[in-house]
């Protein structure tokens, strides 16, 4: 029996059971917010978190707007601040900031690693950064701690939206 004939049933098993199929990785989101969405979709998502998006168009370039909103996540009452940089009506960068306890930070990073997989990890002095990159999008969680509390920022970036700045 040839090697090919032995391999054929194994290949067929892998293909029919889904082992060889690539699974779509989970999206890079935080609090249900994602980069690349339209301004109206971001407004809806922010409203679900108890916030109201306020935007100001850049005077130097009307294609760019900065939007802000205070947010309260319903489950734990955590207060977040949002800053979104919009390009032609789509969120190129969504930045979320909050202050959390060391235990909350540890749980947040465990949850993200469990959901998104192993990140790129960098430590520099008292700052720790976790980064995930997928299909032109990235998510970066950076934390800096002192006295049992950490300042956390989560950046959600859509490369295609930002690349659109050079298109005009």
C-alpha positions as CSV (number, residue, x, y, z in Angstrom):
1,X,0.0,0.0,0.0
2,X,1.4,3.4,-0.9
3,X,1.9,6.3,1.5
4,X,-0.8,8.3,-0.3
5,X,-3.4,5.6,0.1
6,X,-2.7,5.5,3.9
7,X,-2.8,9.3,4.2
8,X,-6.1,9.7,2.2
9,X,-8.4,8.4,5.0
10,X,-6.6,10.6,7.5
11,X,-6.9,13.7,5.3
12,X,-10.6,12.9,4.7
13,X,-11.2,12.6,8.5
14,X,-9.4,15.9,9.2
15,X,-11.4,17.7,6.5
16,X,-14.8,16.3,7.5
17,X,-14.3,16.8,11.2
18,X,-13.2,20.4,10.8
19,X,-9.7,20.1,12.2
20,X,-8.2,21.5,9.0
21,X,-10.8,24.3,8.6
22,X,-9.6,27.6,9.7
23,X,-11.8,29.1,12.4
24,X,-12.5,32.8,12.4
25,X,-10.7,34.2,15.4
26,X,-12.8,36.3,17.8
27,X,-13.0,40.0,16.9
28,X,-10.8,42.5,18.7
29,X,-13.4,44.4,20.8
30,X,-13.7,45.8,24.3
31,X,-17.0,46.5,26.0
32,X,-18.6,45.7,22.7
33,X,-16.8,48.5,21.0
34,X,-14.7,47.8,17.8
35,X,-12.5,49.8,15.5
36,X,-13.7,50.3,11.9
37,X,-17.3,50.9,12.7
38,X,-19.3,53.9,11.4
39,X,-20.0,56.9,13.6
40,X,-23.7,55.9,13.8
41,X,-22.8,52.4,14.9
42,X,-20.4,53.7,17.5
43,X,-23.0,56.1,18.8
44,X,-25.4,53.2,19.3
45,X,-22.8,51.1,21.0
46,X,-21.8,54.0,23.3
47,X,-25.5,54.6,24.2
48,X,-25.8,50.9,25.2
49,X,-23.0,51.6,27.7
50,X,-24.8,54.7,29.1
51,X,-22.8,57.3,27.3
52,X,-23.4,60.0,24.7
53,X,-20.8,60.4,21.9
54,X,-19.7,64.0,21.3
55,X,-17.6,64.7,18.2
56,X,-15.6,67.7,17.0
57,X,-14.3,67.9,13.5
58,X,-10.7,68.9,13.1
59,X,-10.3,72.4,11.7
60,X,-7.2,71.4,9.7
61,X,-8.8,68.4,8.0
62,X,-12.6,68.0,7.9
63,X,-12.2,64.3,7.2
64,X,-11.1,63.8,10.8
65,X,-13.1,64.0,14.0
66,X,-12.4,63.3,17.6
67,X,-15.2,61.8,19.6
68,X,-15.4,61.4,23.4
69,X,-17.8,59.9,25.9
70,X,-17.8,58.8,29.5
71,X,-19.0,55.2,29.8
72,X,-20.3,53.0,32.7
73,X,-20.1,49.3,32.1
74,X,-23.4,47.9,33.5
75,X,-22.2,44.7,35.0
76,X,-19.5,46.0,37.3
77,X,-20.1,49.8,37.3
78,X,-16.6,50.4,36.1
79,X,-16.2,53.9,34.7
80,X,-14.4,54.2,31.4
81,X,-13.5,57.1,29.2
82,X,-13.7,56.8,25.4
83,X,-11.8,58.7,22.8
84,X,-12.4,57.7,19.2
85,X,-10.5,59.2,16.2
86,X,-12.8,59.1,13.2
87,X,-11.7,59.2,9.6
88,X,-14.3,59.8,6.9
89,X,-17.0,58.7,9.4
90,X,-15.4,55.5,10.6
91,X,-13.5,54.8,13.8
92,X,-9.8,54.4,13.0
93,X,-8.8,54.4,16.7
94,X,-11.0,53.6,19.7
95,X,-9.2,54.3,23.0
96,X,-10.7,53.3,26.3
97,X,-9.2,54.3,29.7
98,X,-10.0,53.3,33.3
99,X,-8.5,52.9,36.7
100,X,-8.7,49.3,38.1
101,X,-7.5,47.4,41.1
102,X,-4.6,45.0,40.6
103,X,-7.0,42.1,41.0
104,X,-9.4,43.5,38.3
105,X,-6.4,44.0,36.0
106,X,-5.3,40.4,36.5
107,X,-8.8,39.2,35.8
108,X,-9.2,41.4,32.7
109,X,-5.9,40.2,31.2
110,X,-6.8,36.5,32.0
111,X,-10.2,37.0,30.3
112,X,-8.6,38.6,27.2
113,X,-5.9,35.9,26.9
114,X,-8.6,33.2,27.2
115,X,-10.8,34.9,24.6
116,X,-8.1,36.1,22.1
117,X,-5.2,33.8,22.6
118,X,-1.6,34.5,23.5
119,X,-0.6,38.2,23.0
120,X,2.6,39.9,22.2
121,X,3.8,41.0,25.6
122,X,6.2,43.8,26.5
123,X,7.3,45.0,29.9
124,X,9.1,48.2,30.4
125,X,9.7,49.6,33.9
126,X,6.2,49.8,35.5
127,X,4.2,49.5,32.2
128,X,3.0,46.2,30.8
129,X,1.6,46.0,27.3
130,X,-0.4,43.1,25.7
131,X,-1.1,43.3,22.0
132,X,-3.1,41.2,19.6
133,X,-3.0,41.8,15.8
134,X,-5.5,40.3,13.3
135,X,-6.4,41.2,9.7
136,X,-5.2,44.8,9.7
137,X,-6.6,45.5,13.2
138,X,-4.9,45.6,16.5
139,X,-5.8,45.7,20.2
140,X,-3.3,46.9,22.8
141,X,-3.9,46.8,26.5
142,X,-1.4,48.9,28.4
143,X,-1.3,49.2,32.2
144,X,0.8,51.2,34.6
145,X,0.3,50.5,38.3
146,X,1.0,52.1,41.7
147,X,-0.2,51.3,45.2
148,X,-2.7,48.5,44.2
149,X,-4.4,50.5,41.4
150,X,-3.6,50.5,37.7
151,X,-4.3,52.9,34.9
152,X,-5.4,50.9,32.0
153,X,-5.8,51.9,28.4
154,X,-7.1,49.7,25.6
155,X,-6.4,50.9,22.0
156,X,-8.5,49.3,19.2
157,X,-7.0,50.2,15.8
158,X,-8.2,49.6,12.3
159,X,-5.3,49.9,9.9
160,X,-7.4,50.1,6.8
161,X,-9.3,53.2,8.1
162,X,-6.1,54.9,9.0
163,X,-4.6,54.0,5.6
164,X,-7.5,55.8,4.1
165,X,-6.0,59.1,5.2
166,X,-3.3,58.8,2.6
167,X,-5.9,58.0,-0.2
168,X,-7.0,61.6,-0.7
